Amino acid sequence: MSGGNFRACLSGAVAAITTVAMSACQNAGDLFPSLGTGPNFEAKLQPAGGSTLTGAAIVRAYDGGVMVTMNFNGRGPGGYRAAIHANGNCKSYNGFGAGPPWAPPGVTIVTPIIYKNDDSASLVARFPGYRMEGPDGVVGRSVVIHSGTSGSLEAEPSVPNNRIGCGVIGVPQSLFTE
């Protein structure tokens, strides 16, 4: 195995182990006491727009908002943005089903930027003013990864755009089901 393949495999394994460990905990404080409390929710990131991106986002509350820990693979070096979108729908090829970027009423839309030097990326971002559950909560909405650090976050049906990964925020699913 070449050095580049080994690093990609190792970083993918670390991301997978972190995702499984965090999904297994009922409370994020079990692993990282300073990072938030309450139940974890997750979004399994799937490719959009012909990309090969895969990964996961773990979502949990913190005082004053929501914290999202993201890990993804399958895209090369560069800058990316993450956003929470209005709809819990990642079925369309170009990510259009996720709807527009979203924030609760009176809260600014947050789009943290992720810079990657190799094939995998990790990010911990705070979304102040966001809530976990309820009509203005993030559960049931989507996390979308956008290529590039600027430009529109909007999409049109059946038209290429910069949405390259999407996952619906919900209850973590076990990898070890019977």
VMD Tcl script that builds the backbone (N, CA, C; Angstrom):
set m [mol new atoms 534]
animate dup $m
set s [atomselect $m all]
$s set {name element resname resid chain x y z} {
  {N N MET 1 A 0.864 -1.175 0.000}
  {CA C MET 1 A 0.000 0.000 0.000}
  {C C MET 1 A 0.901 1.225 0.000}
  {N N SER 2 A 0.623 2.194 -0.872}
  {CA C SER 2 A 1.435 3.408 -0.941}
  {C C SER 2 A 1.165 4.280 0.277}
  {N N GLY 3 A 2.076 5.222 0.553}
  {CA C GLY 3 A 1.947 6.127 1.699}
  {C C GLY 3 A 0.661 6.934 1.653}
  {N N GLY 4 A 0.285 7.440 0.456}
  {CA C GLY 4 A -0.936 8.233 0.319}
  {C C GLY 4 A -2.182 7.402 0.600}
  {N N ASN 5 A -2.193 6.158 0.064}
  {CA C ASN 5 A -3.336 5.282 0.316}
  {C C ASN 5 A -3.428 4.905 1.782}
  {N N PHE 6 A -2.260 4.653 2.409}
  {CA C PHE 6 A -2.260 4.305 3.828}
  {C C PHE 6 A -2.809 5.449 4.665}
  {N N ARG 7 A -2.374 6.699 4.378}
  {CA C ARG 7 A -2.866 7.857 5.138}
  {C C ARG 7 A -4.365 8.028 4.947}
  {N N ALA 8 A -4.852 7.866 3.713}
  {CA C ALA 8 A -6.290 7.998 3.459}
  {C C ALA 8 A -7.064 6.910 4.197}
  {N N CYS 9 A -6.542 5.679 4.160}
  {CA C CYS 9 A -7.188 4.572 4.855}
  {C C CYS 9 A -7.184 4.815 6.360}
  {N N LEU 10 A -6.054 5.251 6.911}
  {CA C LEU 10 A -5.938 5.508 8.348}
  {C C LEU 10 A -6.872 6.625 8.780}
  {N N SER 11 A -6.911 7.741 8.020}
  {CA C SER 11 A -7.780 8.851 8.422}
  {C C SER 11 A -9.247 8.447 8.302}
  {N N GLY 12 A -9.584 7.630 7.307}
  {CA C GLY 12 A -10.954 7.137 7.190}
  {C C GLY 12 A -11.322 6.235 8.362}
  {N N ALA 13 A -10.377 5.400 8.785}
  {CA C ALA 13 A -10.618 4.515 9.923}
  {C C ALA 13 A -10.801 5.316 11.205}
  {N N VAL 14 A -9.988 6.342 11.405}
  {CA C VAL 14 A -10.118 7.190 12.596}
  {C C VAL 14 A -11.482 7.885 12.596}
  {N N ALA 15 A -11.896 8.424 11.449}
  {CA C ALA 15 A -13.207 9.079 11.364}
  {C C ALA 15 A -14.327 8.086 11.663}
  {N N ALA 16 A -14.228 6.874 11.142}
  {CA C ALA 16 A -15.255 5.864 11.382}
  {C C ALA 16 A -15.311 5.467 12.851}
  {N N ILE 17 A -14.154 5.261 13.477}
  {CA C ILE 17 A -14.115 4.890 14.896}
  {C C ILE 17 A -14.693 6.006 15.748}
  {N N THR 18 A -14.345 7.251 15.439}
  {CA C THR 18 A -14.883 8.396 16.189}
  {C C THR 18 A -16.391 8.451 16.059}
  {N N THR 19 A -16.902 8.258 14.838}
  {CA C THR 19 A -18.342 8.293 14.603}
  {C C THR 19 A -19.046 7.194 15.374}
  {N N VAL 20 A -18.505 5.972 15.326}
  {CA C VAL 20 A -19.117 4.852 16.045}
  {C C VAL 20 A -19.083 5.109 17.548}
  {N N ALA 21 A -17.945 5.559 18.068}
  {CA C ALA 21 A -17.818 5.810 19.505}
  {C C ALA 21 A -18.792 6.883 19.958}
  {N N MET 22 A -18.912 7.960 19.191}
  {CA C MET 22 A -19.814 9.038 19.580}
  {C C MET 22 A -21.262 8.617 19.443}
  {N N SER 23 A -21.588 7.795 18.430}
  {CA C SER 23 A -22.956 7.331 18.244}
  {C C SER 23 A -23.362 6.380 19.363}
  {N N ALA 24 A -22.404 5.641 19.899}
  {CA C ALA 24 A -22.698 4.682 20.953}
  {C C ALA 24 A -22.984 5.361 22.285}
  {N N CYS 25 A -22.530 6.580 22.456}
  {CA C CYS 25 A -22.739 7.288 23.714}
  {C C CYS 25 A -24.085 7.998 23.692}
  {N N GLN 26 A -24.789 7.936 24.793}
  {CA C GLN 26 A -26.049 8.663 24.867}
  {C C GLN 26 A -25.789 10.138 25.059}
  {N N ASN 27 A -24.657 10.484 25.610}
  {CA C ASN 27 A -24.337 11.864 25.942}
  {C C ASN 27 A -22.936 12.175 25.446}
  {N N ALA 28 A -22.783 13.254 24.683}
  {CA C ALA 28 A -21.466 13.631 24.160}
  {C C ALA 28 A -20.474 13.843 25.280}
  {N N GLY 29 A -20.948 14.238 26.454}
  {CA C GLY 29 A -20.068 14.448 27.595}
  {C C GLY 29 A -19.367 13.179 28.024}
  {N N ASP 30 A -19.892 11.998 27.627}
  {CA C ASP 30 A -19.222 10.750 27.952}
  {C C ASP 30 A -17.818 10.699 27.357}
  {N N LEU 31 A -17.655 11.212 26.159}
  {CA C LEU 31 A -16.355 11.217 25.489}
  {C C LEU 31 A -15.616 12.533 25.644}
  {N N PHE 32 A -16.323 13.644 25.481}
  {CA C PHE 32 A -15.710 14.959 25.483}
  {C C PHE 32 A -16.531 15.886 26.369}
  {N N PRO 33 A -16.288 15.883 27.683}
  {CA C PRO 33 A -17.141 16.636 28.593}
  {C C PRO 33 A -17.248 18.118 28.264}
  {N N SER 34 A -16.252 18.716 27.663}
  {CA C SER 34 A -16.286 20.157 27.408}
  {C C SER 34 A -17.017 20.528 26.127}
  {N N LEU 35 A -17.488 19.538 25.363}
  {CA C LEU 35 A -18.052 19.825 24.045}
  {C C LEU 35 A -19.568 19.876 23.986}
  {N N GLY 36 A -20.261 19.681 25.068}
  {CA C GLY 36 A -21.712 19.772 25.020}
  {C C GLY 36 A -22.364 18.666 25.806}
  {N N THR 37 A -23.670 18.784 25.956}
  {CA C THR 37 A -24.410 17.797 26.723}
  {C C THR 37 A -25.668 17.402 25.982}
  {N N GLY 38 A -26.340 16.392 26.515}
  {CA C GLY 38 A -27.585 15.941 25.916}
  {C C GLY 38 A -27.356 14.862 24.897}
  {N N PRO 39 A -28.431 14.399 24.275}
  {CA C PRO 39 A -28.313 13.311 23.311}
  {C C PRO 39 A -27.596 13.754 22.040}
  {N N ASN 40 A -26.955 12.790 21.405}
  {CA C ASN 40 A -26.322 13.017 20.112}
  {C C ASN 40 A -27.322 12.707 19.010}
  {N N PHE 41 A -27.240 13.465 17.935}
  {CA C PHE 41 A -27.955 13.140 16.711}
  {C C PHE 41 A -26.889 13.076 15.627}
  {N N GLU 42 A -27.183 12.438 14.513}
  {CA C GLU 42 A -26.180 12.321 13.466}
  {C C GLU 42 A -26.781 12.551 12.092}
  {N N ALA 43 A -25.913 12.875 11.166}
  {CA C ALA 43 A -26.266 12.951 9.756}
  {C C ALA 43 A -25.198 12.160 9.013}
  {N N LYS 44 A -25.569 11.055 8.392}
  {CA C LYS 44 A -24.630 10.276 7.587}
  {C C LYS 44 A -24.526 10.971 6.237}
  {N N LEU 45 A -23.346 11.477 5.928}
  {CA C LEU 45 A -23.144 12.248 4.696}
  {C C LEU 45 A -23.022 11.321 3.495}
  {N N GLN 46 A -23.829 11.602 2.481}
  {CA C GLN 46 A -23.842 10.849 1.239}
  {C C GLN 46 A -23.395 11.769 0.108}
  {N N PRO 47 A -22.836 11.208 -0.966}
  {CA C PRO 47 A -22.410 12.044 -2.089}
  {C C PRO 47 A -23.586 12.756 -2.767}
  {N N ALA 48 A -23.328 13.919 -3.296}
  {CA C ALA 48 A -24.303 14.678 -4.099}
  {C C ALA 48 A -23.575 15.256 -5.304}
  {N N GLY 49 A -24.294 15.484 -6.371}
  {CA C GLY 49 A -23.737 16.128 -7.555}
  {C C GLY 49 A -22.601 15.382 -8.208}
  {N N GLY 50 A -22.573 14.054 -8.072}
  {CA C GLY 50 A -21.520 13.268 -8.702}
  {C C GLY 50 A -20.239 13.175 -7.898}
  {N N SER 51 A -20.208 13.706 -6.679}
  {CA C SER 51 A -18.999 13.627 -5.859}
  {C C SER 51 A -18.860 12.228 -5.270}
  {N N THR 52 A -17.747 11.984 -4.600}
  {CA C THR 52 A -17.511 10.721 -3.909}
  {C C THR 52 A -17.455 10.928 -2.396}
  {N N LEU 53 A -17.938 12.057 -1.921}
  {CA C LEU 53 A -17.871 12.402 -0.509}
  {C C LEU 53 A -18.724 11.463 0.339}
  {N N THR 54 A -18.159 10.999 1.455}
  {CA C THR 54 A -18.895 10.263 2.472}
  {C C THR 54 A -18.386 10.709 3.832}
  {N N GLY 55 A -19.165 10.512 4.854}
  {CA C GLY 55 A -18.735 10.878 6.192}
  {C C GLY 55 A -19.915 10.960 7.130}
  {N N ALA 56 A -19.737 11.713 8.213}
  {CA C ALA 56 A -20.791 11.856 9.207}
  {C C ALA 56 A -20.665 13.192 9.917}
  {N N ALA 57 A -21.786 13.654 10.419}
  {CA C ALA 57 A -21.827 14.841 11.274}
  {C C ALA 57 A -22.559 14.427 12.549}
  {N N ILE 58 A -21.942 14.685 13.687}
  {CA C ILE 58 A -22.555 14.426 14.983}
  {C C ILE 58 A -23.031 15.766 15.525}
  {N N VAL 59 A -24.290 15.834 15.940}
  {CA C VAL 59 A -24.904 17.087 16.371}
  {C C VAL 59 A -25.323 16.945 17.830}
  {N N ARG 60 A -24.996 17.966 18.633}
  {CA C ARG 60 A -25.391 17.968 20.038}
  {C C ARG 60 A -25.554 19.403 20.516}
  {N N ALA 61 A -26.277 19.572 21.592}
  {CA C ALA 61 A -26.532 20.907 22.136}
  {C C ALA 61 A -25.344 21.378 22.969}
  {N N TYR 62 A -25.181 22.660 23.030}
  {CA C TYR 62 A -24.289 23.298 23.996}
  {C C TYR 62 A -25.035 24.527 24.490}
  {N N ASP 63 A -24.582 25.116 25.594}
  {CA C ASP 63 A -25.258 26.304 26.113}
  {C C ASP 63 A -25.237 27.394 25.063}
  {N N GLY 64 A -26.403 27.739 24.541}
  {CA C GLY 64 A -26.494 28.814 23.564}
  {C C GLY 64 A -26.626 28.372 22.129}
  {N N GLY 65 A -26.627 27.060 21.863}
  {CA C GLY 65 A -26.758 26.653 20.474}
  {C C GLY 65 A -26.543 25.172 20.239}
  {N N VAL 66 A -26.102 24.864 19.028}
  {CA C VAL 66 A -25.854 23.497 18.580}
  {C C VAL 66 A -24.404 23.407 18.130}
  {N N MET 67 A -23.757 22.284 18.455}
  {CA C MET 67 A -22.388 22.030 18.012}
  {C C MET 67 A -22.418 20.866 17.027}
  {N N VAL 68 A -21.713 21.010 15.913}
  {CA C VAL 68 A -21.654 19.973 14.894}
  {C C VAL 68 A -20.198 19.558 14.706}
  {N N THR 69 A -19.932 18.259 14.846}
  {CA C THR 69 A -18.612 17.690 14.590}
  {C C THR 69 A -18.725 16.906 13.296}
  {N N MET 70 A -17.963 17.321 12.268}
  {CA C MET 70 A -18.055 16.686 10.957}
  {C C MET 70 A -16.739 16.024 10.586}
  {N N ASN 71 A -16.843 14.878 9.947}
  {CA C ASN 71 A -15.709 14.191 9.340}
  {C C ASN 71 A -16.168 13.729 7.969}
  {N N PHE 72 A -15.353 13.999 6.942}
  {CA C PHE 72 A -15.713 13.467 5.635}
  {C C PHE 72 A -14.480 13.152 4.819}
  {N N ASN 73 A -14.665 12.241 3.877}
  {CA C ASN 73 A -13.613 11.775 2.971}
  {C C ASN 73 A -14.129 11.850 1.546}
  {N N GLY 74 A -13.229 11.618 0.604}
  {CA C GLY 74 A -13.643 11.485 -0.782}
  {C C GLY 74 A -13.512 12.742 -1.612}
  {N N ARG 75 A -12.995 13.791 -1.065}
  {CA C ARG 75 A -12.752 15.018 -1.827}
  {C C ARG 75 A -11.303 15.425 -1.603}
  {N N GLY 76 A -10.706 15.997 -2.607}
  {CA C GLY 76 A -9.313 16.398 -2.516}
  {C C GLY 76 A -9.120 17.692 -1.745}
  {N N PRO 77 A -7.903 18.200 -1.765}
  {CA C PRO 77 A -7.588 19.443 -1.053}
  {C C PRO 77 A -8.441 20.605 -1.545}
  {N N GLY 78 A -8.655 21.563 -0.652}
  {CA C GLY 78 A -9.406 22.753 -1.018}
  {C C GLY 78 A -10.244 23.256 0.129}
  {N N GLY 79 A -11.099 24.219 -0.183}
  {CA C GLY 79 A -11.980 24.810 0.809}
  {C C GLY 79 A -13.414 24.375 0.586}
  {N N TYR 80 A -14.109 24.159 1.670}
  {CA C TYR 80 A -15.493 23.694 1.637}
  {C C TYR 80 A -16.286 24.452 2.692}
  {N N ARG 81 A -17.608 24.491 2.538}
  {CA C ARG 81 A -18.485 25.083 3.544}
  {C C ARG 81 A -19.527 24.057 3.956}
  {N N ALA 82 A -19.977 24.179 5.185}
  {CA C ALA 82 A -21.052 23.331 5.692}
  {C C ALA 82 A -22.199 24.237 6.098}
  {N N ALA 83 A -23.421 23.770 5.892}
  {CA C ALA 83 A -24.593 24.544 6.288}
  {C C ALA 83 A -25.714 23.589 6.651}
  {N N ILE 84 A -26.581 24.047 7.531}
  {CA C ILE 84 A -27.800 23.305 7.818}
  {C C ILE 84 A -28.854 23.817 6.844}
  {N N HIS 85 A -29.557 22.887 6.203}
  {CA C HIS 85 A -30.569 23.239 5.207}
  {C C HIS 85 A -31.961 22.876 5.714}
  {N N ALA 86 A -32.966 23.528 5.146}
  {CA C ALA 86 A -34.345 23.486 5.644}
  {C C ALA 86 A -34.988 22.108 5.638}
  {N N ASN 87 A -34.706 21.292 4.635}
  {CA C ASN 87 A -35.427 20.030 4.467}
  {C C ASN 87 A -34.556 18.822 4.801}
  {N N GLY 88 A -35.159 17.815 5.373}
  {CA C GLY 88 A -34.480 16.550 5.630}
  {C C GLY 88 A -34.628 15.624 4.442}
  {N N ASN 89 A -34.087 16.044 3.296}
  {CA C ASN 89 A -34.232 15.281 2.053}
  {C C ASN 89 A -32.929 15.350 1.278}
  {N N CYS 90 A -32.248 14.227 1.178}
  {CA C CYS 90 A -30.980 14.172 0.437}
  {C C CYS 90 A -31.090 13.237 -0.762}
  {N N LYS 91 A -32.290 13.034 -1.272}
  {CA C LYS 91 A -32.512 12.058 -2.337}
  {C C LYS 91 A -32.213 12.584 -3.734}
  {N N SER 92 A -32.239 13.888 -3.948}
  {CA C SER 92 A -31.997 14.405 -5.302}
  {C C SER 92 A -30.513 14.350 -5.635}
  {N N TYR 93 A -30.217 14.125 -6.906}
  {CA C TYR 93 A -28.850 13.968 -7.369}
  {C C TYR 93 A -27.977 15.171 -7.014}
  {N N ASN 94 A -28.507 16.365 -7.146}
  {CA C ASN 94 A -27.694 17.571 -6.929}
  {C C ASN 94 A -27.902 18.212 -5.560}
  {N N GLY 95 A -28.600 17.537 -4.643}
  {CA C GLY 95 A -28.815 18.079 -3.309}
  {C C GLY 95 A -29.930 19.101 -3.218}
  {N N PHE 96 A -30.676 19.315 -4.309}
  {CA C PHE 96 A -31.756 20.300 -4.320}
  {C C PHE 96 A -32.815 20.002 -3.264}
  {N N GLY 97 A -33.086 18.727 -3.012}
  {CA C GLY 97 A -34.126 18.341 -2.067}
  {C C GLY 97 A -33.884 18.845 -0.649}
  {N N ALA 98 A -32.629 19.171 -0.311}
  {CA C ALA 98 A -32.321 19.684 1.026}
  {C C ALA 98 A -32.873 21.088 1.232}
  {N N GLY 99 A -33.291 21.733 0.166}
  {CA C GLY 99 A -33.860 23.078 0.272}
  {C C GLY 99 A -32.805 24.142 0.517}
  {N N PRO 100 A -33.232 25.342 0.873}
  {CA C PRO 100 A -32.290 26.452 1.066}
  {C C PRO 100 A -31.556 26.339 2.406}
  {N N PRO 101 A -30.437 27.058 2.554}
  {CA C PRO 101 A -29.778 27.127 3.864}
  {C C PRO 101 A -30.793 27.635 4.882}
  {N N TRP 102 A -30.646 27.200 6.137}
  {CA C TRP 102 A -31.675 27.474 7.127}
  {C C TRP 102 A -31.068 27.891 8.467}
  {N N ALA 103 A -31.792 28.736 9.164}
  {CA C ALA 103 A -31.518 29.088 10.564}
  {C C ALA 103 A -32.861 29.370 11.224}
  {N N PRO 104 A -32.944 29.205 12.551}
  {CA C PRO 104 A -34.200 29.542 13.236}
  {C C PRO 104 A -34.534 31.018 13.032}
  {N N PRO 105 A -35.803 31.388 13.158}
  {CA C PRO 105 A -36.190 32.796 12.999}
  {C C PRO 105 A -35.360 33.710 13.905}
  {N N GLY 106 A -34.854 34.796 13.321}
  {CA C GLY 106 A -34.063 35.774 14.063}
  {C C GLY 106 A -32.612 35.405 14.278}
  {N N VAL 107 A -32.160 34.258 13.718}
  {CA C VAL 107 A -30.783 33.795 13.888}
  {C C VAL 107 A -30.081 33.836 12.530}
  {N N THR 108 A -28.827 34.241 12.525}
  {CA C THR 108 A -28.041 34.307 11.286}
  {C C THR 108 A -27.646 32.906 10.823}
  {N N ILE 109 A -27.731 32.665 9.521}
  {CA C ILE 109 A -27.293 31.388 8.948}
  {C C ILE 109 A -25.784 31.270 9.141}
  {N N VAL 110 A -25.346 30.118 9.658}
  {CA C VAL 110 A -23.933 29.847 9.908}
  {C C VAL 110 A -23.412 28.930 8.810}
  {N N THR 111 A -22.267 29.279 8.224}
  {CA C THR 111 A -21.635 28.433 7.200}
  {C C THR 111 A -20.138 28.337 7.478}
  {N N PRO 112 A -19.746 27.461 8.414}
  {CA C PRO 112 A -18.322 27.333 8.708}
  {C C PRO 112 A -17.545 26.835 7.494}
  {N N ILE 113 A -16.298 27.286 7.386}
  {CA C ILE 113 A -15.418 26.908 6.276}
  {C C ILE 113 A -14.450 25.826 6.753}
  {N N ILE 114 A -14.252 24.839 5.909}
  {CA C ILE 114 A -13.357 23.717 6.182}
  {C C ILE 114 A -12.261 23.757 5.125}
  {N N TYR 115 A -10.997 23.747 5.540}
  {CA C TYR 115 A -9.884 23.649 4.596}
  {C C TYR 115 A -9.254 22.274 4.731}
  {N N LYS 116 A -9.015 21.638 3.581}
  {CA C LYS 116 A -8.430 20.302 3.569}
  {C C LYS 116 A -7.100 20.315 2.859}
  {N N ASN 117 A -6.129 19.567 3.416}
  {CA C ASN 117 A -4.834 19.396 2.768}
  {C C ASN 117 A -4.692 18.028 2.118}
  {N N ASP 118 A -5.560 17.100 2.476}
  {CA C ASP 118 A -5.524 15.770 1.881}
  {C C ASP 118 A -6.954 15.299 1.633}
  {N N ASP 119 A -7.178 13.993 1.672}
  {CA C ASP 119 A -8.482 13.464 1.290}
  {C C ASP 119 A -9.530 13.508 2.400}
  {N N SER 120 A -9.144 13.735 3.645}
  {CA C SER 120 A -10.136 13.737 4.718}
  {C C SER 120 A -10.154 15.085 5.428}
  {N N ALA 121 A -11.295 15.392 6.038}
  {CA C ALA 121 A -11.435 16.664 6.745}
  {C C ALA 121 A -12.253 16.464 8.004}
  {N N SER 122 A -11.969 17.280 9.004}
  {CA C SER 122 A -12.727 17.291 10.250}
  {C C SER 122 A -12.991 18.729 10.633}
  {N N LEU 123 A -14.110 18.943 11.292}
  {CA C LEU 123 A -14.474 20.288 11.726}
  {C C LEU 123 A -15.387 20.188 12.931}
  {N N VAL 124 A -15.166 21.050 13.906}
  {CA C VAL 124 A -16.104 21.231 15.004}
  {C C VAL 124 A -16.575 22.669 14.898}
  {N N ALA 125 A -17.890 22.857 14.724}
  {CA C ALA 125 A -18.434 24.207 14.534}
  {C C ALA 125 A -19.610 24.430 15.460}
  {N N ARG 126 A -19.693 25.649 15.965}
  {CA C ARG 126 A -20.831 26.046 16.798}
  {C C ARG 126 A -21.823 26.830 15.947}
  {N N PHE 127 A -23.083 26.565 16.189}
  {CA C PHE 127 A -24.174 27.252 15.520}
  {C C PHE 127 A -24.976 27.969 16.609}
  {N N PRO 128 A -24.556 29.178 17.004}
  {CA C PRO 128 A -25.234 29.881 18.101}
  {C C PRO 128 A -26.680 30.228 17.758}
  {N N GLY 129 A -27.561 30.056 18.752}
  {CA C GLY 129 A -28.969 30.372 18.560}
  {C C GLY 129 A -29.782 29.250 17.940}
  {N N TYR 130 A -29.127 28.220 17.420}
  {CA C TYR 130 A -29.841 27.073 16.855}
  {C C TYR 130 A -30.295 26.178 18.008}
  {N N ARG 131 A -31.352 25.405 17.786}
  {CA C ARG 131 A -31.873 24.474 18.782}
  {C C ARG 131 A -31.848 23.066 18.221}
  {N N MET 132 A -31.869 22.087 19.123}
  {CA C MET 132 A -31.837 20.695 18.680}
  {C C MET 132 A -33.187 20.234 18.129}
  {N N GLU 133 A -34.251 20.370 18.936}
  {CA C GLU 133 A -35.528 19.783 18.558}
  {C C GLU 133 A -36.644 20.819 18.581}
  {N N GLY 134 A -37.814 20.408 18.132}
  {CA C GLY 134 A -38.965 21.296 18.074}
  {C C GLY 134 A -39.135 21.866 16.685}
  {N N PRO 135 A -40.148 22.701 16.487}
  {CA C PRO 135 A -40.423 23.232 15.152}
  {C C PRO 135 A -39.282 24.080 14.582}
  {N N ASP 136 A -38.486 24.682 15.449}
  {CA C ASP 136 A -37.336 25.477 14.992}
  {C C ASP 136 A -36.019 24.785 15.313}
  {N N GLY 137 A -36.048 23.447 15.413}
  {CA C GLY 137 A -34.846 22.688 15.717}
  {C C GLY 137 A -34.182 22.127 14.470}
  {N N VAL 138 A -32.967 21.591 14.643}
  {CA C VAL 138 A -32.202 21.053 13.514}
  {C C VAL 138 A -32.531 19.595 13.206}
  {N N VAL 139 A -33.061 18.845 14.182}
  {CA C VAL 139 A -33.376 17.440 13.942}
  {C C VAL 139 A -34.439 17.347 12.849}
  {N N GLY 140 A -34.162 16.510 11.848}
  {CA C GLY 140 A -35.057 16.365 10.695}
  {C C GLY 140 A -34.667 17.247 9.523}
  {N N ARG 141 A -33.681 18.105 9.715}
  {CA C ARG 141 A -33.164 18.941 8.622}
  {C C ARG 141 A -31.900 18.285 8.068}
  {N N SER 142 A -31.220 18.926 7.126}
  {CA C SER 142 A -30.036 18.347 6.495}
  {C C SER 142 A -28.781 19.152 6.787}
  {N N VAL 143 A -27.659 18.444 6.843}
  {CA C VAL 143 A -26.344 19.072 6.811}
  {C C VAL 143 A -25.856 18.903 5.376}
  {N N VAL 144 A -25.445 20.005 4.749}
  {CA C VAL 144 A -24.972 19.951 3.360}
  {C C VAL 144 A -23.546 20.489 3.306}
  {N N ILE 145 A -22.677 19.770 2.594}
  {CA C ILE 145 A -21.306 20.218 2.344}
  {C C ILE 145 A -21.283 20.832 0.949}
  {N N HIS 146 A -20.736 22.045 0.867}
  {CA C HIS 146 A -20.633 22.788 -0.395}
  {C C HIS 146 A -19.171 22.906 -0.789}
  {N N SER 147 A -18.855 22.744 -2.068}
  {CA C SER 147 A -17.487 22.965 -2.517}
  {C C SER 147 A -17.249 24.469 -2.636}
  {N N GLY 148 A -16.032 24.889 -2.323}
  {CA C GLY 148 A -15.666 26.298 -2.406}
  {C C GLY 148 A -15.973 27.048 -1.123}
  {N N THR 149 A -15.285 28.161 -0.947}
  {CA C THR 149 A -15.448 28.967 0.266}
  {C C THR 149 A -16.322 30.192 0.049}
  {N N SER 150 A -16.843 30.354 -1.160}
  {CA C SER 150 A -17.733 31.477 -1.448}
  {C C SER 150 A -18.708 31.065 -2.543}
  {N N GLY 151 A -19.642 31.931 -2.832}
  {CA C GLY 151 A -20.634 31.647 -3.861}
  {C C GLY 151 A -21.970 31.290 -3.246}
  {N N SER 152 A -22.928 31.084 -4.099}
  {CA C SER 152 A -24.296 30.822 -3.667}
  {C C SER 152 A -24.419 29.460 -2.990}
  {N N LEU 153 A -25.283 29.389 -1.995}
  {CA C LEU 153 A -25.616 28.128 -1.341}
  {C C LEU 153 A -26.957 27.600 -1.853}
  {N N GLU 154 A -27.559 28.312 -2.777}
  {CA C GLU 154 A -28.855 27.935 -3.343}
  {C C GLU 154 A -28.665 26.886 -4.445}
  {N N ALA 155 A -29.744 26.233 -4.814}
  {CA C ALA 155 A -29.698 25.227 -5.881}
  {C C ALA 155 A -30.999 25.262 -6.661}
  {N N GLU 156 A -30.934 24.773 -7.894}
  {CA C GLU 156 A -32.107 24.628 -8.746}
  {C C GLU 156 A -32.247 23.146 -9.079}
  {N N PRO 157 A -33.475 22.686 -9.338}
  {CA C PRO 157 A -33.635 21.271 -9.668}
  {C C PRO 157 A -32.909 20.907 -10.960}
  {N N SER 158 A -32.276 19.749 -10.944}
  {CA C SER 158 A -31.626 19.168 -12.135}
  {C C SER 158 A -30.528 20.029 -12.740}
  {N N VAL 159 A -29.967 20.971 -11.985}
  {CA C VAL 159 A -28.894 21.833 -12.479}
  {C C VAL 159 A -27.668 21.630 -11.587}
  {N N PRO 160 A -26.480 21.438 -12.156}
  {CA C PRO 160 A -25.291 21.294 -11.312}
  {C C PRO 160 A -25.120 22.504 -10.389}
  {N N ASN 161 A -24.628 22.245 -9.187}
  {CA C ASN 161 A -24.371 23.305 -8.219}
  {C C ASN 161 A -23.173 22.897 -7.372}
  {N N ASN 162 A -22.950 23.585 -6.273}
  {CA C ASN 162 A -21.774 23.281 -5.457}
  {C C ASN 162 A -22.079 22.370 -4.263}
  {N N ARG 163 A -23.236 21.725 -4.225}
  {CA C ARG 163 A -23.571 20.799 -3.143}
  {C C ARG 163 A -22.937 19.439 -3.452}
  {N N ILE 164 A -22.038 18.990 -2.574}
  {CA C ILE 164 A -21.298 17.756 -2.847}
  {C C ILE 164 A -21.533 16.656 -1.820}
  {N N GLY 165 A -22.239 16.973 -0.736}
  {CA C GLY 165 A -22.554 15.969 0.272}
  {C C GLY 165 A -23.766 16.404 1.063}
  {N N CYS 166 A -24.551 15.420 1.522}
  {CA C CYS 166 A -25.785 15.742 2.239}
  {C C CYS 166 A -26.118 14.605 3.199}
  {N N GLY 167 A -26.604 14.969 4.392}
  {CA C GLY 167 A -27.055 13.987 5.363}
  {C C GLY 167 A -28.189 14.547 6.194}
  {N N VAL 168 A -29.201 13.718 6.467}
  {CA C VAL 168 A -30.349 14.133 7.262}
  {C C VAL 168 A -30.022 13.943 8.745}
  {N N ILE 169 A -30.298 14.955 9.558}
  {CA C ILE 169 A -30.009 14.913 10.988}
  {C C ILE 169 A -31.108 14.104 11.682}
  {N N GLY 170 A -30.691 13.036 12.368}
  {CA C GLY 170 A -31.652 12.187 13.059}
  {C C GLY 170 A -30.992 11.359 14.143}
  {N N VAL 171 A -31.724 10.383 14.648}
  {CA C VAL 171 A -31.239 9.494 15.698}
  {C C VAL 171 A -30.112 8.636 15.119}
  {N N PRO 172 A -28.992 8.502 15.841}
  {CA C PRO 172 A -27.890 7.674 15.336}
  {C C PRO 172 A -28.341 6.241 15.077}
  {N N GLN 173 A -27.840 5.669 13.975}
  {CA C GLN 173 A -28.134 4.290 13.621}
  {C C GLN 173 A -26.926 3.434 13.957}
  {N N SER 174 A -27.137 2.327 14.605}
  {CA C SER 174 A -26.057 1.436 14.980}
  {C C SER 174 A -25.493 0.742 13.744}
  {N N LEU 175 A -24.177 0.529 13.752}
  {CA C LEU 175 A -23.549 -0.236 12.682}
  {C C LEU 175 A -23.709 -1.724 12.922}
  {N N PHE 176 A -24.115 -2.084 14.130}
  {CA C PHE 176 A -24.149 -3.491 14.528}
  {C C PHE 176 A -25.578 -3.938 14.834}
  {N N THR 177 A -26.464 -3.810 13.856}
  {CA C THR 177 A -27.854 -4.247 14.059}
  {C C THR 177 A -27.967 -5.728 13.791}
  {N N GLU 178 A -28.942 -6.328 14.416}
  {CA C GLU 178 A -29.126 -7.784 14.245}
  {C C GLU 178 A -29.976 -8.098 13.067}
}
mol reanalyze $m
mol bondsrecalc $m
mol representation Tube
mol addrep $m
